[in-house]
Amino acid sequence: MAAVMMNDGLANSMAGLNTERDKAAHSYYTAPTIDRQELVNAYRTSWMARKIVDIPALDSCRNWRAWQARQELISVIEAEEKRLNVRGKVLDARKKARLFGGAAIYADFGDDASQPLDMERIKKGGLRFLTVFTSQQLTEGDLETDPMSEFYNCPKDYTITAGTTGQARIHPSRLTIFYGNELPEQGVSGSAFGWGDSVLVSVMDAVKQAEAAAANINSLIYEANVDVITVNGLMDHVGTEAGERKITERFRIAATTKGINRMLILDGEEKYDRKTIGFSNLPDLMDRFDQHAAGAADIPMTRFMGMSPGGLNSAGESDLRNYYDRVSAGQTLEMGPAMTRLDEALIRSATGARDEAIFYDWNPLWQLSEKDKADIFKTKSDAARALAGNGGTSEPLIPIEALSDAVVNELVEDGALAGLEGAIEQYGKLSEQEDDDDDEVAALGAHPAQKPNTITDAAPRTLYVQRKLLNAAEFIAWAKSQGFETTTPADDLHVTIAFSRNPVDWMRAGEPWNNEKNGNLTVQPGGARIVEPLGDKGAVVLLFNSSELSWRHEAIRRDAEASWDFPSYQPHVTITYAGGDLDLSAVEPYRGKLVFGPELFSELDEDWSSKLSEE
């Protein structure tokens, strides 16, 4: 029976649409003809080609991954990664795989590389080194045809020329294989370079067109202005040596005089004109070619060209987020599975065993701003405070010790509080501390020497919250050295956290989250410190910064709906109310640490100014 070719589609014999008269009907795709040397040349000479290869590979390794386990295990795993340069080897393999279509990382254990890798036999330090091979250096063996094998339709082994030792065989279980653009079917030859296609194969035309457009536009610059001089009887002089020499000498002199004094001298019958090429549309044209190349590479223009998003309706940031999502998906769906055996060997080589609780997460590529980090920290802190109960009026939803450990781990992973992990190691976790009456009192916000506030009716009342300055003697000694004759009494030096003229429920104010073990709060030395007058009572104060006090102030205002008389909150300690004629510009601000006691709650004293004293 003869085969019959049939087309299923719209055709128009009059217009020639989809018939033998239609020029488009004769278009078809052919096998790529780019060879390995051209790939190397493109990577070395074309910045676009190099970026297309390097950018996704670099982004996939840039922020790397975060191991999740006990801290001592994380430390040894990260140390093993550093010793073997795992991150650098993966980046190298990813780049070469994208350029040549395939690359592999060989893991050496000092045994017979041709045999399958036995994970259970890997000892601590058993992974000796890692080596990156390209698809050109590794030769594929016979394909595995057993459908029950995990290596089905993949090579049974690989061969590599091992210098003076001849040919070395490597079992695939010892290789971490990465591909460029995978072929439609594994094991089917369709690429001239081994395991897959170079990523440049599908984008090379777009790259060449973009670079050709840029080169042509560059050539036009030299033709931007062309002088045109009309000469009567020019052809009468052309064709003879003397005539051509005369014409050449004539316009050489004209060009010279124009270059010296910008004046062009012409014969009366000569006419001068200038042809100018317009460049107004060329930038848009060049951008279109660049966008075409970036689109072919699946890299947003903001990342590909290294420029910021522009325009009122720019989607550059959105495009970058989508691109990072694609890279993240590649990390999860491609890199993670490819690195499974390498990671299993790495864990055993680092720890000597396999703890099932060890795993890792890829770190996000999108980096938060400092404001975003602060907002997240505040949100998590508020959530933890809610879980802990409302200042003793409600039972915690989670045991305090368990909640404390979980929050500490979360803050350590986020890096929100510098040095937190070391501080926890020094002072111990809450769950490891013995119960102590003073700790309980401090947690409620009262000084250990005082009894906690026993008010339980939560009736609304005015509110004043302060912390006493505990190292007052040191502070007063500084003030006297700077020329202050009198100061606020030592037992009255404090920092105000909140005051509310509107009656509020004190219990809704909660408690500070970042107290020290004894309820104190220390502002470390240094930072911005300013001495200046404040208010209309003659006060001279030391202004300083403390994110803990600022967050606590905002929490009280938000949770207890407390009022505040000023536009913003600025922590300060009042030095004196009798500054006199002291030149404050000559005062060197106090730079030492400020140690404040636990929070003290009281009702607002509207007559406080009549009780001021100095010493």
TIMIKE-425410 format. One record per residue: residue in three letters; x, y, z of N, C-alpha, C in turn. Coordinates in pm, whole numbers, plus 50000, padded with zeros to 5 digits. Layout:
N
ALAXYZXYZXYZ/...
END
This chain:
615
MET500854988150000500005000050000500895012450000/ALA500585021949913501395034149902501105043450018/ALA502145049750066501975059350174501405072250119/VAL500495078550192499855091050149500205102050248/MET500755113050200501085124650283499855133550293/MET499435136650414498235144850433498575156750521/ASN497995168250491498155180350573496815183750636/ASP496865187550762495645191450832495805205950873/GLY495315215250796495475229350826494795237950722/LEU494765250950746494125260350654494985262450531/ALA494385261650415495085264150288494215272750198/ASN494895280650114494165289150019494945288949889/SER494395282149787495115280749660495205293749583/MET494245302749606494295315549536495415324349593/ALA495485324849728496505333149792497835325849805/GLY497795312549782499015304649796499325300949939/LEU498375303650034498605300850175498705285850200/ASN499825281550257500055267550294500005258150173/THR500365263350056500495254949937501945255549890/GLU502245248749777503615248949727504045262849683/ARG503085272249666503425285949629503795294449750/ASP503445289749870503715297249993505185295350031/LYS505935306450036507355305650069507555300150211/ALA506655303750302506805299050439506615284050450/ALA505905278050356505645263650362506915255550342/HIS507955261750291509205254550264510225256250378/SER509825263150488510725264850602510715252150688/TYR511875248250734511965236750823513225238250907/TYR513265230651017514395231351109515415220751075/THR516675224651083517755215451052518595212951177/ALA519415202751174520305199751286521345210851301/PRO521685214651424522675225351443524035221051390/THR524765230551334526075227651274527225234051351/ILE526945240151465527995246651542528945236151601/ASP530245238351590531195228451642531815233451773/ARG532575224551836533135227351967534045239451966/GLN534895240751864535825251851859535095265251849/GLU533995265351776533225277751766532615281251902/LEU532205271051979531695273752113532775280152199/VAL533975274852193535095280352270535385294552226/ASN535415296752094535685310052041534615320052084/ALA533345315652080532255324552120532365328152268/TYR532685318352350532815320752495533965330152526/ARG535035329152448536205337452473536065351652418/THR535305353352311535295366352243533975373752254/SER532875366852280531565373352284531115375052428/TRP530955387452472530515389752609529095384652630/MET528265385252526526905380152540526905365052560/ALA527665357952477527725343452489528265339452625/ARG529285346552672529875343252802528865345452915/LYS528115356352908527115358953011526005348553009/ILE525585344352891524525334352881524955321252946/VAL526215317952933526745305752996526925307853146/ASP527515318953186527965320653324526875324953421/ILE525955333853379525035340053474524155329753545/PRO523415321053474522585311353549523405301953635/ALA524585297953586525445289153667525905296253793/LEU526315308753779526765316453896525625318853994/ASP524445322353943523315325054031522875312554106/SER522995300854042522575288554108523495284754224/CYS524725290154225525685287054332525985299054421/ARG525475310554384525905322954450525605323054600/ASN524395319954640524035320254781524115306454845/TRP524375296454767524635282754808523485277454895/ARG523775269954998522735262955074523035263655223/ALA521995260955304522125261355449521805247555505/TRP522785241455570522595228255630521765229555757/GLN520885219855778520025219555895520365207155978/ALA520905209156095521285198356185521755204656316/ARG522265196456407522885201956527524095210356487/GLN524375220656565525395230256526526755223856505/GLU527105214056589528415207856574528505199956443/LEU527385194156398527385186856271527455196656153/ILE526735207656164526775217756057528195222756038/SER528905224956148530265230256140531195220756066/VAL531125207756097532035198356032531655195955885/ILE530365196555854529945194955714530415206855632/GLU530245218955685530685230855613532205231055598/ALA532915226055700534365225255690534785215355582/GLU534065204255570534365194355466534065199955327/GLU532975207355316532655213955189533765223555149/LYS534275230855246535355240255217536625233055179/ARG536955222155249538175214555217538135209155074/LEU536995204155033536855198154900536485208454793/ASN536215220954835535795231554744534565227154664/VAL533575221654733532385216354666531685227354588/ARG531525238954649530825249954583531525254154454/GLY532855255354461533615259254342533565248554234/LYS533625235754273533575224954175532215224354106/VAL531155226254184529815226254124529655237854027/LEU530155249654064530075261253974530855258453845/ASP532065252953857532875249753740532155239753650/ALA531585229253712530885219053633529645224853567/ARG528945233453636527735239453578528075248153457/LYS529145255953467529555264353354529945255653234/LYS530755245453258531205237053148530065228953088/ALA529125224853171527965217653120527125226453030/ARG526965239053068526175248152985526905251552855/LEU528235252252861528995255652740529115243852646/PHE529455232152697529755220552612528625210352605/GLY527585212152684526475202752680526505192552791/GLY527615191352863527685181852972529005182753045/ALA528975179853175530175179353257529855170953379/ALA530885166053446530675157453562531745160153667/ILE531355158153793532295159053905532605144853951/TYR533865141253944534295128053988534725128654133/ALA534175119754217534535118954358535475107154379/ASP536645109854433537655099454452537705095054598/PHE537675081454618537715075754752538935066754773/GLY539855066754675541065058954690540895044154664/ASP539745040054608539525025854577539335024254426/ASP538825012854384538625009954242537475018154188/ALA537775027854102536735036954051535775030153955/SER536135018453902535255011653806534115004153875/GLN534175002954009533154995654083532105005254138/PRO530855000254157529815008854216530235013954353/LEU529815026054385530175032154512529305026454623/ASP529935021454729529225016254846529245027054954/MET528095033554976528025044555072528375040255213/GLU527995028155251528185023755389529655021755424/ARG530515021155324531935018855351532725031955359/ILE532055043155340532755056055344533045059855488/LYS534295061955521534735065855654534855081055664/LYS535085085855784535325100155803536605104155731/GLY536505114355646537635118555565537875109655445/GLY536935100655415537125091155305537035097255167/LEU536345108455154536255115355024537535123655007/ARG538415119054917539755124954908539755138054830/PHE539135138354712539125150554631538035149554526/LEU537765160854462536785161754354537475167254230/THR537095161854114537665166253986536545168353886/VAL536605179153810535595182253709536085177653572/PHE535255169853503535525165353366534435170453275/THR534815174253153533825178153054533385165952975/SER532325167352896531835156352813532855152452708/GLN533785161252675534825157952579535885148852640/GLN536105150352771537135142552838536655128552878/LEU535355127152896534775114252933534125107752811/THR534415095152789533835087752677532795078152732/GLU531595078752675530515070152721530735055652680/GLY530405046552772530435032352740529105027752685/ASP528865014852687527595009252638526445013852727/LEU525275015252666524105019452741523565007752824/GLU523025011052941522365001053024520964998552968/THR520684986452929519404983152865518444976252960/ASP518874973453084518004966953180517044977353240/PRO515744976253212514804986453263514674986353414/MET515144975853481515084975053626516284981653694/SER517254986153615518434992553670518195007453690/GLU518785013053797518645027453819519375035653713/PHE520295029153640521035036053535520495032553396/TYR519245028253389518635024453261518725035853160/ASN519135032053038519275041352925520395051452947/CYS521275048653044522465056753068523695047853048/PRO524875053553028526085045453010526365036653132/LYS526815024453105527205015453214528475020453282/ASP529335026853207530545032553264531065043253170/TYR532095050353216532755060853138534245058053138/THR534895062353033536345060453020537005074053007/ILE538145075353076538895087753067540365084453049/THR541035092352967542465090552948543185095953070/ALA543895086953140544495090553268545995092753257/GLY546425101053166547845104453153548685092253122/THR549725090053202550655079053176550095065553217/THR548935065453288548385052653333547425046553233/GLY547235052953121546365047353017544905050953040/GLN544005041753004542585044153014542065040153152/ALA541255048753213540655045953343539145045653328/ARG538535035353386537075034053381536485039353511/ILE535335046153497534655052153613533205047553612/HIS532755042353725531355038353737530495050953754/PRO529305051453694528475063753700528065067553841/SER528065058153937527685061654074528705070854139/ARG529885072154079530935080754133530975094354063/LEU530015096953977529975109353900528725117253934/THR528895130153950527765139553960527655146553826/ILE526645143053749526555147353609525585159053595/PHE526045169253524525195180653490525085181553338/TYR523955186353291523725187953148523525202653114/GLY523765206052987523425219352938521955219452904/ASN521635218852776520255216652732520085201752705/GLU519255195052786519085180752770518415177652637/LEU518805166152582518195161352459516815155652490/PRO515925154752389514565149952416514535135952477/GLU515525127552447515525114052498516945110452541/GLN517105105752665518415102252715519015090752635/GLY520295091452610520995080652541520905081252391/VAL520155090652337520025091752192520995102452144/SER521825098852050522815108251999522135118751914/GLY522405131151943521845141951863522705154251877/SER523725152851956524645163951977526045159351942/ALA526805168551887528165165051845529115164551963/PHE528655168352084529605169852194529325160852313/GLY528495150852301528335141552412526945140852468/TRP526785144752594525585141552670524405150652641/GLY524615162352595523515171552569523965182552476/ASP523145192852460523475204152375524025215652458/SER524925222952399525345235552460524155245052461/VAL524055253152567522975262952572523115273552464/LEU524315274652407524535284652302523945280252169/VAL523665267352152523165262452024521855269451987/SER520945270552082519625276052053519585291252056/VAL520645297752106520615312352118521655319252030/MET522495311351959523615317451888523145327151780/ASP522075323851709521575332951605521175346451666/ALA520455346051779520045358551843521245366551890/VAL522275359751941523495366551986524205372951867/LYS524345365551758525025370951640524285383051584/GLN522955382251583522175393451530522345405851618/ALA522325404151750522485415551841523865421751828/GLU524895413351819526255418651809526505424651672/ALA525895418951566526025424751432525345438351426/ALA524195439551492523505452551495524355462951564/ALA524965459151677525835468551748527035472451664/ALA527615462851591528775465851507528405475151393/ASN527245473051331526815481651220526525495851268/ILE525905496851386525635510151441526945517251472/ASN527905509851522529225515651548529865520851420/SER529695513451310530255517951181529585530551133/LEU528295531951164527565543751118528095556551184/ILE528705555051302529215566851371530265573951287/TYR531075565951217532115572051132531515579151011/GLU530265575650978529605581950864528515591650910/ALA528605596051033527545604651086527445617651009/ASN528595623150972528615635650894529535633750774/VAL528985635250655529755633850531529685646950454/ASP530845652950425530895665150346530715661750199/VAL529845669150129529605667249986529885680349914/ILE530835679949821531185691849744530915689049597/THR530135697849537529805696649395530775705149313/VAL531425699149216532425705949134532005705148987/ASN531885716648922531555716648778532715711048697/GLY532425702448602533435697048513534375687348580/LEU533925680948689534805671648762535255660348669/MET534365655048588534685643648503535715647148397/ASP535875659948367536885663848267538295661548322/HIS538425661748455539735659948516540025645348551/VAL538965637348562539145623348599539595615348478/GLY540515606648497540995598248387542405601548346/THR542895613148390544285616648361545035617848492/GLU546285614348490547075614548613547195628648667/ALA547405638048580547565651948623546265657348678/GLY545135653948614543835658848660543475653248797/GLU543705640048814543365634048943544255639749055/ARG545525642149020546415647749120545965661849157/LYS545505669349057545055682949082543815682949173/ILE542845673849145541635673049227541995668949370/THR542855658849383543235654049515543925665049596/GLU544845672349533545555683049601544605694349639/ARG543625696749550542655707649576541895705149707/PHE541365693249724540525690649842541355686849965/ARG542625683149943543505681550058543735695050124/ILE543965705050043544165718650094542875723550162/ALA541705720450100540435724950158540225718550295/ALA540515705550305540335698650433541305704050538/THR542535707350494543535712450588543125726050643/THR542685734850555542275748150601541045747250691/LYS540165737850662538965736150745539345730750884/GLY540335721950886540765716251013541495726351099/ILE542195736251037542965745951113542085757151166/ASN541275763051080540505774651122538995772951105/ARG538575760251079537155757151062536505764950950/MET537305769550858536775777150744537035769150617/LEU535995766950539536125759750414536105769850299/ILE537215770250221537335779650110537045772249981/LEU536055777049904535635770449780535745780049663/ASP535835774349547535765781949423534325786749405/GLY534155797049329532825802649310531845792949248/GLU532315783649168531415774249102531245761149181/GLU531955760149293531815748149376530695750149478/LYS530005738949509528915739349606529225729349718/TYR528895733449841529185725049959527875721050026/ASP527835708550070526665703450144527165693050246/ARG526365690450346526725680350447525535670850466/LYS525815658150453524795647750472524955642350615/THR523895643250694523905638850833523005626750852/ILE523495616950925522715604950955522075606651092/GLY520775604251103520065605351230520195592451312/PHE520425594051443520585582451531519445581251632/SER518375588851615517325589351717516655575851740/ASN516525567651635515825554851650516775543051673/LEU518085545651660519025534451671519095528551812/PRO519035536651921519055530452054517905520552075/ASP516695524352030515565515152043515775502551962/LEU516345504151843516615492551758517635483251825/MET518675489251881519705481251948519125474252070/ASP518275481252145517645475152262516785463252222/ARG516115464252108515265453052064516115440652037/PHE517245442351975518125430951951518665425252082/ASP519025434152175519515429352305518425421852380/GLN517195427152375516085420352441515815406752377/HIS515975406052245515785393352176516815383152224/ALA518055387352239519095378252288518835374252433/ALA518435384152518518145380952658516955371552669/GLY515935373752585514785364852587515155350752542/ALA516005349652442516445336452397517215329252507/ALA517985336852587518755330852696517925328852822/ASP516695334052823515805333052940516425339953061/ILE517045351553038517635359753144517025373653132/PRO516465379453239515875392753228516925403353193/MET516485413553123517405424053078518125430553196/THR517445432353309518085438753423519295430953471/ARG519225417653462520345409153503521335407453389/PHE520845406153268521705403553152522575415553120/MET521985427653127522715439653091523275446953214/GLY522955442153335523475448553455522945462453476/MET521635464453450521075477853465519875477253558/SER519485489053611518355489853702517065490953624/PRO515935486253683514655488053616514355502753597/GLY513735506253485513435520253456511995522053415/GLY511505534453430510135537353388509145535853502/LEU508025543353491507005542953596506345529353607/ASN506175522453496505505509553496506485498253471/SER507735500253511508755490353485508465477453561/ALA508655466153491508465452953552509805446253576/GLY510905454253579512235448353593512385440353720/GLU511875445753833511985438453959511175425753955/SER509965426553897509135414653885509805404253797/ASP510405408553686511125399153599512265392553672/LEU512975400353754514105394753827513645384553930/ARG512525387353997511975377754092511575364754021/ASN510935366053905510545354153829511775346253785/TYR512825353353747514055346553706514675339053824/TYR514705345653940515235338854058514395326654094/ASP513085327554072512225315954096512595304454003/ARG512925307653878513335297153783514665291053825/VAL515605299353869516885294053917516665285154038/SER515795289654130515505281654248514865268354210/ALA513985268654111513375256054064514445246854006/GLY515415252553933516505244453879517355238353989/GLN517565245954098518315240554210517605228454270/THR516275229454281515505218754344515315206854251/LEU515015209554123514635198854031515805192953954/GLU516915200353942518035195453862519295193353947/MET519735203954015520995203054088520885193554208/GLY519795194954286519635186454403519675171654372/PRO518825166854278518885152554243520235148254188/ALA520865156854105522165153154048523225151754156/MET523115159354266524125159554370523815150054486/THR522775141854473522345133354585523465124454635/ARG524115116954546525185107854588526385115554645/LEU526715126554581527835134654630527545139754771/ASP526315144254796525965149254929525975138055033/GLU525475126354995525495115155089526945111555126/ALA527805111555026529225108655052529855119755134/LEU529475132055107530025143555181529665142655329/ILE528405139555360527965138655500528755127855574/ARG528895116255509529625105255574531115108555588/SER531675115255489533085118955497533325129555604/ALA532315137755631532455148355731532205143355872/THR531195134755888530785130756023531125116356057/GLY531455108155957531745094055982530515085355989/ALA529325091155974528075083655980527025091455903/ARG525785085955903524695092955835523555095255933/ASP523475107655983522375111556070521195115555980/GLU520075108455994518935110955907518325124855926/ALA518675131256037518125144656062518855155455984/ILE519945152055916520705162055840520065164155703/PHE519825176655669519345180255536519765194655510/TYR519435199755393519795213655362518685220355284/ASP518685233355286517785241655206518635251155123/TRP518205253655000518895263654918518575277454971/ASN519595285554991519375299255036518695307454927/PRO517765316154963517045324054861517985333654789/LEU517705335954662518505345254582518065359654603/TRP516775361454627516265375054647516635379854786/GLN517395390754794517895395854921516965406854974/LEU516595405755099515715415555161516485428155199/SER515795439455196516385451855243516445451655396/GLU517215460855454517305461455600515945464355662/LYS515135472455595513795475455647512925462955644/ASP513005455355535512235442955527512655433155637/LYS513965432255660514455423255765513935427655902/ALA513955440855926513475445956054511975443056071/ASP511205444755964509755442055971509495427255999/ILE510265418555934510085404155957510455400556100/PHE511565406356148511985403856286510895408156384/LYS510325419856360509275424856449508045415856443/THR507675411456324506505402756309506705389456382/LYS507885383656366508165370956434508205372856585/SER508775383956630508825386656774507435388256831/ASP506565395356760505185397156807504445383856810/ALA504695375556709504035362556705504495353856822/ALA505805354056851506325346356964505765351457095/ARG505635364657107505085370457230503635366157249/ALA502895365557139501495361257148501405346657190/LEU502295338257138502305324257176502685322357321/ALA503515331657373503975330557511502925334857612/GLY501825340557568500805345457660500965360357683/ASN499945366457739499895381057750500265385557891/GLY501615385357920502085391058046501555384358170/GLY501215371658162500765364358279499265363558293/THR498485370658209497025370158220496435358458143/SER497185352158056496715340557982497815330157976/GLU497415317657965498375306757960499065306557824/PRO500365303657821501065302757692500535291057611/LEU500485292757479500025282157391501075271257375/ILE502345274857397503455265457387504285267057514/PRO504795256257570505665257757688506775267857662/ILE507005276657760507945287757741509325282857702/GLU509805272057764511145266957733511235262557588/ALA510205255157541510205250557403510105262257306/LEU509255272057338509105283757253510405291557247/SER511075292957362512335300357365513375293857276/ASP513525280657286514515273557203514185275157055/ALA512895274057020512495275256879512765289256825/VAL512465299456905512685313356862514175316156847/VAL514985311156940516435313156931516965306956802/ASN516535294656771516975288056647516555296056525/GLU515335301456528514845309356414515675322056397/LEU515985328856505516755341256497518195338556455/VAL518745327256499520105323656456520135320956307/GLU519135313756255519085310756111518905323456030/ASP518075332656080517845345156008519035354656017/GLY519895352856118520985362256140520495375756187/ALA519295376056251518685388856289519435395656403/LEU519995387956495520715393656608522145388656605/ALA523085397556577524485393656567524995388456700/GLY525705377256696526305371656816525345364156906/LEU524095361956861523115355256946523545341056979/GLU524045333856879524415319956901525515318757007/GLY526515327356998527575327157098527075330957236/ALA526145340657242525595344757371524795333457435/ILE524055326157353523285314857406524215304157461/GLU525325301857389526295292057438526915296457570/GLN527095309557586527715314657709526745314457827/TYR525505319057805524555320457915523595308657928/GLY523495300557822522625288857829521225291757779/LYS520555281157733519165282357690518245283357811/LEU517065288857789516095290057897515715276357952/SER515615266357861515225252957903516315246457989/GLU517565251657982518655245758059518905253058190/GLN518205264158212518415272058333517515267058446/GLU518025268058569517235264058684516225274958717/ASP515075270658768514055280258809514575288858923/ASP514275301358920514755310459023513705321159045/ASP513425324059171512395333859199512745347359142/ASP514055351059151514465363959096514235364458947/ASP514505353158875514275352758731512805354958701/GLU511965348758782510525350158759510075364558778/VAL510625370758884510275384658910510765393558797/ALA512035391258754512605399458646511815397958519/ALA511315385858492510545383658370509255391458370/LEU508725394358490507505402158498507755416958487/GLY509055421058484509375435058461509605443158585/ALA509825436658702510075443958826511485441458872/HIS512005450158956513345448459010513345437059111/PRO514405428459117514415417259211514165421559355/ALA514555433659390514375438059528512935441859557/GLN512105443059454510715447059471509805435059448/LYS508585436059496507605425659468506925429159337/PRO506555419159256505865422059132504535428959158/ASN504135436959063502875444159073501725434059086/THR500875435959186499805426359212498475430859156/ILE498455441159077497205445759019496695435158923/THR495485430558941494955419858856493675423858785/ASP493085435358824491815438758761491995444758623/ALA493225448858589493535454558458492655466558428/ALA492285474058530491475486058507492315496358433/PRO491785503158333492555513058257493055524158348/ARG494285528258328494885539058405496015545058323/THR496455556958358497585563058288498825554358309/LEU499815556258221500975547258223502265554858203/TYR503255551458289504605556558271505555544658287/VAL506385542258183507315530958185508725536558173/GLN509625532358265511005537058264511945525758301/ARG513225527758276514295519158324515335528058393/LYS515705524658517516695532358591518095529558536/LEU518935539958535520325538458493521125532858610/LEU521645520658597522325513958707523765518558725/ASN524445522358617525825527258632525835542558637/ALA524985547758727524805562358738526065569258786/ALA526815562858875528025569358928529025572158816/GLU529205562658728530105564758615529595575858524/PHE528275576358505527665586558419527845600358480/ILE527615601458612527745614558678529205619158677/ALA530135609858694531545613558690531905619358554/TRP531355613558447531595619158313531025633358304/ALA529775635258353529125648358343529945659058416/LYS530435655958534531215665758609532515669058537/SER533105658958470534355661458397534145670358276/GLN532905671058227532605679458111532135693458149/GLY532105696658281531785710258324530395712058379/PHE529575701458389528245702758450528415704258602/GLU527915715358657528075717958800527175708958883/THR525965706858838525025697958907524415688358805/THR523885677258854523255667258767521975662158832/THR521205655158755520045647958809520545637858912/PRO519875636159025520335626459126520505612559066/ALA521465605159123521805591959069520595582759065/ASP519745583159172518615573959176517465578359087/ASP517625589959020516565594658931517005594358784/LEU518265590658757518705589458618518015577358556/HIS517395579458441516595568758380516405571558232/VAL515825561858161515365563758024513865560958021/THR513125569957963511675568157950511385559657827/ILE510535549657846510155541057735508775544957682/ALA507845547857771506495551657726505805559457837/PHE504935568757799503965574257893502695577357815/SER501595574457880500305576057814499365583957904/ARG498945595457855497965603057930496595596257922/ASN496355589057813495105581557800495175569057887/PRO494165566257964494155553958046494205541557955/VAL495045532057994495195519857915495225507858010/ASP495035496057954495155483458028496625479558030/TRP497255480158149498695477358159499015463158111/MET498125453858133498415440058098498605438157947/ARG498015446957870498145446057724499515450757676/ALA500265457157765501615461857726502605450457713/GLY502245438657767503135427157755504435429157831/GLU505505423057779506795423857845507895424657741/PRO509065430057779510165430757682510645416857646/TRP511005415057518511425401857470512925399757486/ASN513665410357493515115409157487515805412857618/ASN515155410557730515805412957859517025403957876/GLU518005408857955519055400057999518495390958109/LYS519285381358153518805371558250518255378058377/ASN518865389058420518435396058542517425407058515/GLY516935407958394515935418058360516525431158313/ASN517835432458316518475444958274518545445758122/LEU518915457558074519145459957932520395468557919/THR521345464057838522615471357822522725477057682/VAL522975489957673523285496457546524805496857536/GLN525345489957438526795488457427527475501857397/PRO528775503157430529495515657405529505519257256/GLY529655532057229529775536757091528435540257030/GLY528455542556900527245546556830527035561556837/ALA525935565956779525615580256775525225585056914/ARG525915594856964525635600957095525685616257077/ILE524665623257129524595637857115524115643757247/VAL524735654957289524295662557407523655675457358/GLU522385677657398521705689857352520515692757444/PRO519985705257440518805708757521517575701257469/LEU516605699357560515365692657521514215698157603/GLY513135701957537511935706557604512055720657658/ASP511025724457739510955738257790511225739157940/LYS511795728358000512085728458143513575730458171/GLY514345733658070515775735858087516595723058087/ALA516005712158042516705699258045517825698857941/VAL518945692857980520025689457887520155674257891/VAL520125667957777520025653357772521125647457686/LEU521375634557709522235626557623521335618057534/LEU521355620957404520585613057308521435601157263/PHE520815589557251521495577657202520495568957126/ASN520995558857057520135549856980520065536257046/SER518895530257043518695516557092517485510857022/SER517725501256932516605495156861515685487556957/GLU516285481757066515465474457163514455483857230/LEU514915495657273514015505257337512985510557238/SER513415512957116512495518357015511405508156982/TRP511815495356963510815485056934509855483357053/ARG510395483857175509555482357293508565493757303/HIS509025505957276508135517657277506985515657177/GLU507325511557055506295509556953505345498256992/ALA505865487657055505015476457095503995480857200/ILE504425488957296503495493757398502425502557335/ARG502845511457248501865520257183500855512157101/ARG501355501757032500465493856947499565484657029/ASP500175476857120499405466557190498495472357298/ALA498995482357371498185488257479497425500557431/GLU497655504757305497025516757250497345528957337/ALA498625529657377499075540857461499265553357376/SER499045564957438499255577657369500715581657383/TRP501125591757307502495597257310502425611557261/ASP503075620657333502905634857306503765640157193/PHE504665632057141505655637157045505555629756912/PRO506075635956803505985629556671506765616456662/SER507865615356738508685603256729509295600456865/TYR509925588756876510545584657002512055584756988/GLN512745591257084514205591657084514705588457226/PRO515345577057245515855573757379516835584557427/HIS516755587957557517675597857612517725596557764/VAL518805601657823518955602757969519145617558000/THR518335622758092518435636958129519625638958222/ILE520585647258179521805649758257521525659758368/THR520845670758333520605681558430519455690158381/TYR518855697258476517875707658443518455721558471/ALA519755722258495520425734958526521705735858444/GLY521555735858315522715736258227523445749358230/GLY522705760058265523335773058275523915777758142/ASP525115783958152525755789458033526795779957974/LEU526765767458010527745757857960527635756457808/ASP528795757557740528835756157594528715741257558/LEU527525737357517527285723157489528055718157368/SER528435727357277529195723057159530585717957196/ALA531055721857317532385717457361532325704857445/VAL531115699957473530945688057556531155675557472/GLU532035666857517532265653957451531215644057503/PRO530325638757420529245630057469529785617657540/TYR528995612457630529345600257702529355588457604/ARG530485581057595530645570357498530555556357560/GLY530495555657693530525542557758529205535157747/LYS529165523257805527935515557802526915521457898/LEU525645519257869524545523657953523815511158000/VAL523825508758131523195496858186521905501058256/PHE520775496458203519475500158258518855488158330/GLY518185490958440517515480458516516225476058449/PRO515475467058514514205462058458513195473258440/GLU512185470758358511125480558335510315482758462/LEU510015495358490509175499258603507915506058551/PHE506755500758590505465506258549504905514658664/SER504355526158632503665534358732502655543158661/GLU501785549458741500855558858681501575572058656/LEU501065579258560501695591758519501555602358628/ASP502665608858663502665619658762502675632858687/GLU501525639358681501415651958607502175663358675/ASP502525661658804503195672358879504685669258896/TRP505285662058799506665657658815507665669058817/SER507355680058743508335690858732508555698058865/SER507555697758954507715704659083508635696959178/LYS508975684459143509795676059230511225674859180/LEU511595683059082512935682259027513965686559130/SER515105679759130516205683459220517525680759150/GLU518575686959200519905685359143520885682259256/GLU521985676059224523005673559325524385674559264/
END
